[in-house]
């Protein structure tokens, strides 16, 4: 086996380790736990750039570069540079010729007077003057050279504005080069005609490119890429003309037509222009683009600037990803390379790689064209939310006595805690003796040693009840949750509780119910992509109906009902299944809702309410629920909602 080594060229580091997509998922998770959806979280991540990717830019960095470059181009110069230079060369040629013909009026011969009269009667416009001078026999050699320089300038500028790269070939014109250009355009038109008839083959293009590739800008791989290259250039030329004043536009158009006719290209270029317009009508062909600046731009440079501006406008729209179904694959890699260089292509490919890896490794999936998190990703987010809540609970309880028991009949958890008067948990003998030894209470005695224990040395084993529970978390999805800034906390709490039950209490049956104008069961996979509902109505009546059915399906389970809301019920479910909304709440809504509360009480299901607002109506309703049901009422701040819910759930499961 043999190996070949070559010099490293520009591009991403081939030896770089693969990117850890978990960092990207955690970045997305922070946004989702703050209330965002997976689609917006991924989009924001791609805009910011990815953690741990060094100097790689995100879409926002590329957008900033696009906008900077566009502003720079718009101040690059005046579009009338070719007109100004053409007029300057024409005036120079005429001045030199007049100087050569000058002499005392009485001494001028008839031919000289005729020549001067011919020069004096030239049309005012540059194109007309050039056309009239086409057959003029110059007496001044310098004037003739200036006029030929003008001809060469126009030929190179006009052709380069259509075929970028021809200007260098036509700097020192050779009749043979111009003949090749004529042949190339004629053969290109024939190839386009054959393609329109369905007779074109890739072999035809390969022969054409081998023959004329040096006259074309870029390296198109097929006819379609060549058409795209030429059509964008032709469209930019038309936009450049549209950007001039009417007088300048008429003058430059006339110069272009006269130059092409003089070069024997008029008819073929018209055919080509018509064919390009037919094939790419989607391009912008006639919208003006305003450029300013002190530098006069030649026609070819002006067309190049406008072509680049068109690229930048299209690229900016793609980089924003602000339309339905937008993906990184919509961004034209070649447009990125033209506008921002190879490094930006590498940045884009890095972003694409992360998006693909998130899907390949099972964190993202597309269902019916919509991006969503997989159960694997939702579990990770739930674990993150739960970990943050536990960290916050631990920090907030440093001076408090924690309760981690469920009576002596509980199941050992593997943890222990200091003994308190009245505890019924089994004594943790090992931890108790170790505490005495650490305190230095060991006394030697014949044949061994004794440890004198004090009350502070005793620890008991932590226990938990392992009876199964039917858990219902009722989460308000109404628009007011978003307006008050409490929606993100509610979403994070739901994810955390789902993670807690699935990992610590797998025997439990948990159901999360969201409610706004209607209530619905929320599957675990839905939680991360969950968003508030922009509708009127807080239908707690419907939510309690669904929760009651869940409890009835598990009659032997311990019932646990937790409710998170920021408003009193304003809607109920009618007999026909429709939602009835009223503000202020109708007596019927309150009666039906409280009737479901009473049913919960008869099921021996305590409803603990987490109140995220202090409206008078809400406080009155919640207190009424507590009196009828015997549950507790909490009024946490949004940032501590998760602590309250998780702590209350754990207390319930441990028998406190």
NORHUCOR-V970951 format. One record per pair of residues at least 24 apart in sequence whose C-alpha atoms are under 7 Angstrom apart, sorted by the first residue. I is the first residue (numbers start at 1). J is the second residue. Records with the same first field share a line. If there is no record, write none. Layout:
I = J + J
This chain:
11 = 346
12 = 346
21 = 354 + 357 + 358
23 = 51
24 = 50 + 51
29 = 381
32 = 528
33 = 488 + 491 + 492
34 = 488
35 = 487 + 488 + 491
37 = 528 + 529 + 530 + 531
38 = 372 + 373 + 528 + 529
39 = 371
46 = 351
56 = 347
57 = 347
59 = 319
63 = 316 + 319
66 = 312 + 316
70 = 309 + 312
73 = 305
74 = 290 + 291 + 292
75 = 291 + 292 + 293
76 = 291 + 292 + 293 + 295
77 = 291 + 292 + 293 + 294 + 295 + 296 + 297
78 = 291 + 292 + 293 + 294 + 295 + 296 + 297
79 = 291 + 296 + 297 + 302
80 = 296 + 297
81 = 296 + 297 + 298 + 299
82 = 297 + 298 + 299
83 = 252
86 = 150
87 = 126
89 = 146 + 147 + 150
90 = 147 + 150
92 = 146
93 = 143 + 144 + 146 + 147
94 = 143
96 = 140 + 142 + 143
97 = 139 + 140 + 143
100 = 140
125 = 251
127 = 251 + 254 + 255 + 258
131 = 258
154 = 259
155 = 259
157 = 299 + 300
158 = 256
160 = 300
161 = 233 + 237 + 299 + 300 + 303
162 = 230 + 233 + 234
163 = 216 + 217 + 230
164 = 216 + 217
165 = 215 + 216 + 217
166 = 215
182 = 265
184 = 212
185 = 268
186 = 268
189 = 272
227 = 276
231 = 276 + 280
232 = 307
233 = 307
235 = 283 + 284 + 285
236 = 285 + 303 + 306 + 307
237 = 303
238 = 285 + 286
239 = 285 + 286 + 287 + 288 + 289
240 = 288 + 302 + 303 + 306
242 = 286 + 287 + 288
243 = 288 + 289 + 290
311 = 335
312 = 339
328 = 352
372 = 529
374 = 525
375 = 525
378 = 525 + 528
379 = 499
382 = 495 + 496 + 498 + 499
383 = 496 + 499
385 = 492 + 495 + 496
386 = 496 + 499 + 500
389 = 642 + 643
393 = 643
404 = 462 + 463
405 = 462 + 463 + 464 + 654
406 = 463 + 464 + 465 + 654 + 655
410 = 463 + 464 + 465
411 = 463 + 464 + 465 + 466
412 = 461 + 462 + 463 + 464
413 = 462 + 463 + 464
414 = 462
415 = 461 + 462
416 = 459 + 460 + 461 + 462
417 = 459 + 460 + 461 + 462
418 = 458 + 459 + 460
419 = 458 + 459 + 460
425 = 460 + 461 + 462
426 = 460 + 461
427 = 459 + 460 + 461
428 = 459 + 460 + 461
431 = 459
432 = 457 + 458 + 459
464 = 654
465 = 653 + 654
468 = 507 + 508 + 557 + 558
469 = 508 + 509 + 557 + 558 + 559 + 560
470 = 508 + 509 + 510 + 551 + 554 + 557 + 558 + 559 + 560
471 = 509 + 510 + 511 + 559 + 560 + 561
472 = 510 + 511 + 512 + 547 + 560 + 561 + 562
473 = 511 + 512 + 513 + 561 + 562 + 563
474 = 512 + 513 + 514 + 543 + 562 + 563 + 564
475 = 513 + 514 + 515 + 563 + 564 + 565
476 = 514 + 515 + 516 + 564 + 565
477 = 514 + 515 + 516 + 532 + 533
478 = 516 + 532 + 533 + 534 + 535 + 537 + 538
479 = 532 + 533 + 534 + 535
481 = 566
482 = 532
486 = 638
489 = 638 + 639 + 641 + 642
493 = 642
495 = 527
497 = 646
513 = 543
515 = 539 + 540 + 543
517 = 571 + 579
518 = 542 + 579
519 = 543
537 = 570 + 571 + 581
538 = 569 + 570 + 571
539 = 569 + 570 + 571 + 572
540 = 569 + 593
541 = 572 + 573 + 592 + 593 + 596
542 = 572 + 573
544 = 596
545 = 596
548 = 600
559 = 605
560 = 605 + 606
561 = 605 + 606 + 607 + 608
562 = 607 + 608 + 609
563 = 608 + 609 + 610
564 = 609 + 610 + 611
565 = 610 + 611 + 612
566 = 611 + 612 + 613
567 = 618
568 = 617 + 618 + 621
597 = 625 + 629
598 = 628 + 629
601 = 629
606 = 630 + 631
607 = 631
608 = 632 + 633
609 = 633 + 634
610 = 634 + 635 + 636
611 = 635 + 636
612 = 636 + 637 + 638
